[in-house]
Amino acid sequence: MKRYFTCKWLLMGAVVLSACQSKHENTSHETVPVSSKSEITLSETEPDEQFWLALESYAKGDAKESAGFIDDGIAAMEKIADSHEANRKAIDHSIQDLKKLSDKVANNQVTSITELNKAFGHAAQSLAHLRLQVTEIEFFKKSEAQAGTHLQSAVEHANRYMQYHKYTPSEEEHALLMDTKDLSKRLEQGDNVSEEELKVNIKNIDSLLMNWETRFNPGQGHR
């Protein structure tokens, strides 16, 4: 039996996105539920809330406030990237895109909220990839609980990625994300998770993110 719940920021984001974009035509399945921030360590560095606030401010017509929230999200992303031993090429690329976006928003050079959603979606994707890398690093350091925390965060960012693009996952995609969520809890609880099981799961989620990138940004390839 699947259980779902909605966070306060998700409600806010849904209002903003529905007010400014047309709904994706495929609505056959709900997004994997996003867990509360109390379940995620380093939650103070998660930029998602800042980006949703930036969307809300932009929708209200407050460009200066929106740009400020984007800058706050950038600072959080930089802190995340500096805190972990992983390839940060993609996240640095996203940070540079966000800095350009912040300047454009502040100078009223953005004509559609779609531009914000695209940049924030790229940020969510790059953060998810980073968290997957850190999951494997922590697992081999024998810090399974931390590995579980980062794997859970990867699912969180995958959820954000879909939400920015108003995409509803297929049954198969949903099942994969739910399995990953369950695996992250097993790691956090100290259950016996094999190296093979974790590697297969990480590979599958990584492939899923790249498939979405092809869907959401056709012709651009994986960055």
C-alpha positions in Angstrom: 0.0 0.0 0.0 1.5 3.4 -1.0 1.2 6.3 1.3 1.4 9.9 0.2 1.6 13.3 2.0 2.3 16.9 0.9 4.8 19.3 2.4 4.0 23.0 2.9 6.5 24.1 0.3 5.2 21.6 -2.2 1.7 23.1 -1.9 3.2 26.6 -2.4 5.1 25.4 -5.4 2.1 23.7 -6.9 0.1 27.0 -6.7 3.0 29.0 -8.3 3.5 26.5 -11.1 -0.1 26.0 -11.8 -0.7 29.7 -12.0 2.1 30.3 -14.4 2.3 27.1 -16.6 0.0 24.7 -18.3 -0.3 21.4 -16.6 1.6 18.4 -18.1 -0.8 16.3 -20.1 0.2 13.0 -18.4 -1.2 12.8 -14.9 -1.5 9.1 -14.4 0.6 8.7 -11.3 1.6 10.8 -8.3 5.1 11.9 -7.6 7.0 9.9 -5.0 6.3 11.6 -1.6 8.9 14.1 -0.4 9.9 13.5 3.2 10.1 16.1 5.9 13.3 18.1 6.3 13.9 16.6 9.7 14.7 13.3 8.0 17.6 14.9 6.0 20.8 15.9 7.6 22.5 19.0 6.3 19.0 20.3 5.6 20.1 23.8 6.2 22.1 23.6 3.0 19.3 22.3 0.8 18.5 25.0 -1.8 15.0 23.8 -2.8 13.0 26.0 -0.5 14.9 29.1 -1.6 14.1 28.3 -5.2 10.4 27.8 -4.5 10.4 31.1 -2.7 12.1 32.7 -5.8 9.3 31.3 -8.0 6.7 32.7 -5.6 8.3 36.1 -5.6 8.7 36.2 -9.3 5.0 35.3 -9.8 4.1 38.2 -7.5 6.2 40.6 -9.6 8.9 41.1 -7.0 12.0 40.7 -9.1 14.5 41.9 -6.5 13.2 39.5 -3.8 13.2 36.7 -6.4 16.8 37.3 -7.3 17.7 37.4 -3.6 16.2 34.0 -3.0 18.1 32.6 -6.1 21.3 34.0 -4.6 20.5 32.2 -1.3 20.0 28.9 -3.2 23.3 29.4 -5.0 25.0 29.8 -1.7 23.4 26.6 -0.4 24.6 24.7 -3.5 28.1 26.0 -3.1 28.1 24.8 0.5 26.9 21.4 -0.6 29.5 21.1 -3.3 32.3 22.2 -1.0 31.3 19.7 1.7 31.6 16.5 -0.3 34.3 14.5 -2.1 32.7 14.1 -5.5 32.9 15.3 -9.1 31.3 18.8 -9.0 31.5 19.7 -12.7 27.7 19.5 -13.2 26.9 21.4 -10.0 29.4 24.1 -10.9 27.8 24.4 -14.3 24.4 24.8 -12.7 25.7 27.4 -10.3 27.0 29.5 -13.1 23.6 29.3 -14.9 21.9 30.3 -11.7 24.1 33.3 -11.3 23.3 34.5 -14.8 19.6 33.9 -14.1 19.8 35.9 -10.8 21.2 38.9 -12.7 18.6 38.7 -15.4 15.8 38.4 -12.8 17.1 41.4 -10.9 17.3 43.5 -14.1 13.8 42.4 -15.3 15.2 40.6 -18.3 13.3 37.4 -17.8 10.0 37.2 -19.6 8.7 33.8 -18.5 8.7 31.8 -15.3 9.6 28.9 -17.6 13.2 30.1 -17.6 13.3 29.9 -13.8 11.8 26.4 -13.8 14.4 25.2 -16.3 17.3 26.5 -14.3 16.0 25.2 -11.0 15.3 21.8 -12.7 18.9 21.7 -13.8 20.0 22.4 -10.3 17.9 19.6 -8.9 19.3 17.2 -11.4 22.9 18.1 -10.7 22.3 17.9 -7.0 20.7 14.4 -7.4 23.7 13.2 -9.3 26.1 14.6 -6.7 24.2 12.9 -3.9 24.4 9.6 -5.7 28.1 9.9 -6.0 28.4 10.8 -2.3 26.2 7.9 -1.4 28.7 5.5 -2.9 31.6 7.3 -1.3 30.0 7.1 2.2 29.1 3.5 1.7 32.7 2.5 1.0 33.8 4.5 4.0 31.6 2.2 6.1 29.3 5.1 7.0 26.1 3.4 5.9 23.8 5.8 7.8 25.3 8.8 6.0 25.1 6.9 2.7 21.4 6.4 3.3 20.9 10.1 4.1 22.4 11.1 0.8 20.5 8.5 -1.2 17.3 9.8 0.4 18.3 13.3 -0.6 18.9 12.1 -4.2 15.3 11.0 -4.3 14.2 14.4 -2.9 16.0 16.1 -5.7 14.7 13.8 -8.3 11.2 14.7 -7.1 12.0 18.4 -7.5 13.3 17.8 -11.0 10.0 16.3 -12.0 8.0 19.0 -10.3 9.8 21.8 -12.1 9.0 20.2 -15.4 5.4 19.3 -14.3 6.1 15.7 -15.2 4.3 12.7 -13.7 6.5 9.5 -13.5 5.4 6.3 -15.1 4.6 3.3 -12.9 8.0 1.9 -13.5 9.8 5.1 -12.7 7.7 5.6 -9.6 8.5 2.0 -8.4 12.2 2.6 -8.9 12.1 5.8 -6.8 10.1 4.1 -4.1 12.6 1.2 -4.0 15.4 3.7 -3.7 13.6 5.5 -0.9 13.2 2.1 0.9 16.9 1.3 0.3 17.9 4.6 1.8 16.0 3.8 5.0 17.6 0.4 5.2 21.0 2.0 5.0 20.1 4.5 7.7 18.9 1.7 9.9 22.0 -0.3 9.5 20.4 -3.2 7.5 22.7 -5.4 5.5 22.8 -3.8 2.1 25.2 -5.4 -0.4 27.6 -3.4 -2.6 26.0 -5.0 -5.7 22.5 -3.9 -4.7 23.6 -0.4 -3.9 25.6 0.0 -7.2 22.7 -1.4 -9.3 20.3 1.0 -7.6 22.6 4.0 -8.1 23.1 3.1 -11.7 19.4 2.9 -12.3 18.6 6.2 -10.7 21.5 7.9 -12.6 20.1 6.5 -15.9 16.6 7.7 -15.0 17.9 11.2 -14.4 19.7 11.2 -17.8 16.6 9.9 -19.5 14.6 12.7 -18.0 17.3 15.2 -19.2 16.8 13.9 -22.8 13.0 14.2 -22.4 13.0 17.7 -20.8 15.9 19.2 -22.9 15.9 17.4 -26.2 19.0 17.9 -28.3 21.1 19.2 -25.4 22.4 15.9 -24.0 23.6 15.2 -20.5 25.5 18.0 -18.8 
